[in-house]
């Protein structure tokens, strides 16, 4: 799952969210570990003058080992959010196609009989 979660008061350690203030709690802090989910963006994705950089744009997965690379790209246009690019390893299953051939035994017997005559 990816997107702008707009949680500027959270920072991320080892795939889990932590709030900057002990007074502020966010349900996402419990939702991720309770559902075996991890957040893979480790660098700030929003940078504004006069504000602390924050990681607002997240990539959440149930298998962090399949996210083999997450990086930020430069700002686009007038946006103050950096683009996030993730590489995800997908394992495709081998095709279950099995070649089958069918022989017309009746025709084969007739051809053998005709060949012996």
Backbone as CSV, one residue per row, in Angstrom:
resi,resn,N_x,N_y,N_z,CA_x,CA_y,CA_z,C_x,C_y,C_z
1,UNK,0.857,-1.134,0.000,0.000,0.000,0.000,0.922,1.220,0.000
2,UNK,0.605,2.194,-0.824,1.438,3.388,-0.897,0.568,4.633,-0.869
3,UNK,1.166,5.738,-0.495,0.432,6.994,-0.559,0.947,8.025,0.417
4,UNK,0.314,9.189,0.379,0.617,10.296,1.275,-0.253,10.120,2.515
5,UNK,0.344,9.684,3.608,-0.402,9.432,4.839,-0.506,10.682,5.711
6,UNK,0.229,11.746,5.351,0.140,13.046,6.014,0.242,12.948,7.537
7,UNK,1.301,12.301,8.002,1.553,12.161,9.440,2.892,12.823,9.777
8,UNK,2.929,14.169,9.790,4.209,14.857,9.972,4.834,14.671,11.352
9,UNK,4.051,14.306,12.351,4.607,14.162,13.700,5.167,12.765,13.960
10,UNK,5.120,11.896,12.951,5.648,10.541,13.122,6.989,10.407,12.424
11,UNK,7.852,9.602,13.002,9.060,9.190,12.301,9.110,7.676,12.355
12,UNK,9.952,7.098,11.529,9.907,5.656,11.294,11.234,5.010,11.646
13,UNK,11.137,3.950,12.467,12.316,3.175,12.861,12.018,1.703,12.661
14,UNK,12.857,1.028,11.915,12.706,-0.416,11.679,11.316,-0.774,11.176
15,UNK,10.760,0.077,10.310,9.472,-0.214,9.698,8.266,0.113,10.543
16,UNK,8.460,0.634,11.738,7.345,0.946,12.630,7.335,2.436,12.948
17,UNK,6.138,2.982,13.163,5.989,4.403,13.429,6.151,4.743,14.896
18,UNK,6.744,5.900,15.131,6.927,6.433,16.480,6.534,7.901,16.412
19,UNK,5.751,8.374,17.390,5.382,9.788,17.387,6.470,10.611,18.042
20,UNK,6.575,11.857,17.619,7.574,12.764,18.178,7.170,13.222,19.577
21,UNK,5.890,13.152,19.868,5.391,13.621,21.159,4.739,12.463,21.901
22,UNK,5.002,12.361,23.187,4.382,11.290,23.975,2.886,11.537,24.158
23,UNK,2.439,12.770,23.903,1.022,13.099,24.064,0.202,12.733,22.837
24,UNK,0.865,12.647,21.703,0.151,12.370,20.464,0.256,10.889,20.121
25,UNK,-0.860,10.273,19.913,-0.894,8.873,19.504,-1.607,8.780,18.167
26,UNK,-1.243,7.804,17.380,-1.864,7.602,16.086,-2.191,6.121,15.954
27,UNK,-3.403,5.800,15.495,-3.788,4.383,15.368,-2.845,3.570,14.487
28,UNK,-2.184,4.226,13.534,-1.279,3.503,12.639,-0.130,2.850,13.400
29,UNK,0.220,3.417,14.558,1.303,2.850,15.370,0.964,1.423,15.794
30,UNK,-0.307,1.159,16.114,-0.712,-0.194,16.500,-1.157,-1.041,15.310
31,UNK,-1.750,-0.398,14.305,-2.286,-1.146,13.162,-1.184,-1.904,12.424
32,UNK,-0.053,-1.255,12.194,1.011,-1.922,11.428,1.526,-3.180,12.124
33,UNK,2.045,-3.103,13.345,2.571,-4.331,13.956,1.497,-5.373,14.251
34,UNK,0.289,-4.927,14.581,-0.789,-5.883,14.871,-1.190,-6.689,13.643
35,UNK,-0.891,-6.157,12.462,-1.242,-6.838,11.216,-0.006,-7.271,10.432
36,UNK,1.142,-7.300,11.106,2.400,-7.751,10.509,2.750,-6.943,9.256
37,UNK,2.544,-5.622,9.339,2.852,-4.719,8.239,4.061,-3.864,8.591
38,UNK,4.807,-3.474,7.565,6.023,-2.687,7.743,6.030,-1.534,6.747
39,UNK,6.621,-0.432,7.149,6.762,0.751,6.317,8.220,0.813,5.871
40,UNK,8.460,0.977,4.569,9.826,0.829,4.060,10.536,2.126,3.670
41,UNK,9.860,3.262,3.678,10.521,4.524,3.323,11.295,5.009,4.546
42,UNK,12.584,5.231,4.390,13.436,5.561,5.542,13.971,6.988,5.518
43,UNK,13.633,7.746,4.500,14.133,9.122,4.390,12.953,10.086,4.278
44,UNK,13.153,11.354,4.614,12.068,12.334,4.479,11.593,12.452,3.031
45,UNK,10.285,12.617,2.867,9.711,12.772,1.534,9.095,14.149,1.342
46,UNK,9.047,14.943,2.395,8.527,16.314,2.299,9.523,17.237,2.983
47,UNK,9.952,18.228,2.226,10.920,19.180,2.762,10.406,20.587,2.470
48,UNK,10.118,21.342,3.534,9.653,22.726,3.400,10.548,23.632,4.224
49,UNK,10.845,24.796,3.683,11.649,25.762,4.425,10.947,26.140,5.722
50,UNK,11.687,26.164,6.806,11.132,26.549,8.096,10.426,25.421,8.833
51,UNK,10.370,24.228,8.255,9.722,23.083,8.904,10.698,21.912,8.937
52,UNK,10.456,21.023,9.888,11.270,19.809,9.946,10.933,18.913,8.754
53,UNK,11.927,18.324,8.115,11.635,17.340,7.067,10.825,16.185,7.660
54,UNK,9.912,15.646,6.877,9.071,14.562,7.394,8.850,13.498,6.328
55,UNK,8.579,12.304,6.810,8.300,11.169,5.926,6.790,10.991,5.883
56,UNK,6.162,11.590,4.884,4.704,11.532,4.751,4.260,10.474,3.752
57,UNK,5.082,10.249,2.747,4.737,9.319,1.672,5.318,7.955,2.021
58,UNK,4.430,6.987,2.194,4.827,5.697,2.758,4.619,4.558,1.766
59,UNK,5.398,3.511,1.944,5.218,2.237,1.242,5.071,1.191,2.339
60,UNK,3.887,0.592,2.436,3.586,-0.370,3.503,3.423,-1.751,2.875
61,UNK,4.058,-2.741,3.488,4.038,-4.100,2.941,3.952,-5.121,4.073
62,UNK,3.500,-6.314,3.736,3.516,-7.409,4.712,4.772,-8.267,4.553
63,UNK,5.593,-7.972,3.543,6.826,-8.731,3.308,7.944,-7.767,2.913
64,UNK,8.595,-7.141,3.897,9.606,-6.127,3.583,10.801,-6.669,2.804
65,UNK,11.038,-7.960,2.847,12.161,-8.528,2.100,11.930,-8.471,0.592
66,UNK,10.662,-8.353,0.170,10.365,-8.265,-1.262,10.528,-6.846,-1.794
67,UNK,10.579,-5.864,-0.897,10.845,-4.490,-1.317,12.360,-4.343,-1.324
68,UNK,12.949,-4.464,-2.505,14.407,-4.542,-2.592,15.063,-3.185,-2.797
69,UNK,14.281,-2.158,-2.851,14.853,-0.823,-2.981,13.780,0.233,-2.933
70,UNK,13.939,1.199,-2.060,13.045,2.347,-2.000,13.925,3.586,-1.968
71,UNK,13.649,4.506,-2.870,14.438,5.733,-2.911,13.535,6.911,-3.241
72,UNK,13.998,8.102,-2.917,13.260,9.303,-3.282,13.920,9.933,-4.494
73,UNK,13.082,10.552,-5.308,13.544,11.258,-6.495,13.319,12.748,-6.276
74,UNK,13.801,13.561,-7.165,13.694,15.009,-6.991,12.237,15.472,-7.028
75,UNK,12.037,16.686,-6.541,10.703,17.285,-6.535,10.202,17.453,-7.966
76,UNK,8.888,17.330,-8.138,8.283,17.502,-9.455,7.415,18.759,-9.417
77,UNK,7.668,19.664,-10.321,6.862,20.882,-10.406,6.914,21.687,-9.127
78,UNK,5.752,22.154,-8.677,5.689,22.986,-7.473,5.411,22.163,-6.214
79,UNK,5.384,20.857,-6.333,5.118,20.001,-5.174,6.269,20.074,-4.175
80,UNK,5.929,19.973,-2.893,6.978,19.911,-1.870,7.180,18.473,-1.387
81,UNK,6.609,17.525,-2.121,6.799,16.104,-1.834,7.750,15.521,-2.866
82,UNK,8.671,14.726,-2.391,9.565,14.018,-3.303,8.844,12.764,-3.805
83,UNK,9.137,12.359,-5.009,8.571,11.113,-5.533,9.269,9.941,-4.861
84,UNK,8.515,8.869,-4.639,9.074,7.659,-4.035,9.062,6.562,-5.091
85,UNK,10.203,5.928,-5.266,10.337,4.835,-6.221,10.731,3.579,-5.458
86,UNK,9.916,2.534,-5.577,10.209,1.261,-4.912,10.349,0.165,-5.949
87,UNK,11.294,-0.720,-5.720,11.446,-1.917,-6.545,10.952,-3.091,-5.719
88,UNK,10.035,-3.842,-6.300,9.412,-4.944,-5.572,9.675,-6.235,-6.329
89,UNK,10.175,-7.222,-5.617,10.468,-8.527,-6.215,9.186,-9.346,-6.231
90,UNK,8.762,-9.728,-7.417,7.578,-10.567,-7.567,8.014,-11.935,-8.053
91,UNK,7.526,-12.953,-7.409,7.834,-14.319,-7.829,6.664,-14.833,-8.642
92,UNK,6.914,-15.091,-9.902,5.844,-15.648,-10.718,5.890,-17.167,-10.608
93,UNK,4.736,-17.752,-10.615,4.653,-19.207,-10.530,4.850,-19.797,-11.922
94,UNK,5.529,-20.934,-12.004,5.712,-21.557,-13.314,4.371,-21.965,-13.913
95,UNK,4.326,-21.941,-15.207,3.109,-22.310,-15.906,2.761,-23.765,-15.622
96,UNK,1.480,-24.031,-15.483,1.044,-25.407,-15.253,0.625,-26.065,-16.569
97,UNK,1.081,-25.474,-17.679,0.774,-26.025,-18.990,1.504,-27.347,-19.166
98,UNK,0.769,-28.364,-19.528,1.349,-29.675,-19.787,0.999,-30.072,-21.213
99,UNK,2.013,-30.432,-21.960,1.767,-30.850,-23.334,1.177,-32.251,-23.324
100,UNK,0.084,-32.384,-24.022,-0.555,-33.690,-24.133,-0.773,-33.984,-25.613
101,UNK,-0.563,-35.225,-25.961,-0.859,-35.628,-27.336,-1.790,-36.831,-27.281
102,UNK,-2.675,-36.865,-28.234,-3.638,-37.954,-28.292,-3.456,-38.667,-29.624
103,UNK,-3.465,-39.964,-29.570,-3.293,-40.758,-30.780,-4.626,-41.383,-31.152
104,UNK,-4.908,-41.364,-32.433,-6.111,-41.996,-32.941,-5.753,-43.455,-33.246
105,UNK,-5.961,-44.319,-32.243,-5.554,-45.723,-32.384,-6.341,-46.444,-33.466
106,UNK,-7.574,-46.097,-33.633,-8.385,-46.763,-34.655,-7.782,-46.511,-36.037
107,UNK,-7.420,-45.250,-36.313,-6.820,-44.922,-37.605,-5.454,-45.599,-37.753
108,UNK,-4.697,-45.686,-36.684,-3.383,-46.310,-36.732,-3.520,-47.800,-37.066
109,UNK,-4.458,-48.484,-36.445,-4.683,-49.907,-36.719,-5.089,-50.101,-38.177
110,UNK,-5.965,-49.233,-38.681,-6.395,-49.346,-40.079,-5.213,-49.156,-41.028
111,UNK,-4.329,-48.208,-40.722,-3.165,-47.982,-41.579,-2.209,-49.174,-41.527
112,UNK,-2.044,-49.780,-40.349,-1.185,-50.963,-40.240,-1.769,-52.136,-41.026
113,UNK,-3.063,-52.314,-40.941,-3.718,-53.402,-41.682,-3.558,-53.172,-43.179
114,UNK,-3.789,-51.927,-43.630,-3.649,-51.602,-45.054,-2.210,-51.806,-45.520
115,UNK,-1.238,-51.534,-44.657,0.171,-51.674,-45.036,0.550,-53.138,-45.214
116,UNK,-0.078,-54.049,-44.490,0.233,-55.468,-44.579,-0.471,-56.144,-45.740
117,UNK,-1.442,-55.544,-46.318,-2.163,-56.179,-47.427,-1.443,-56.048,-48.673
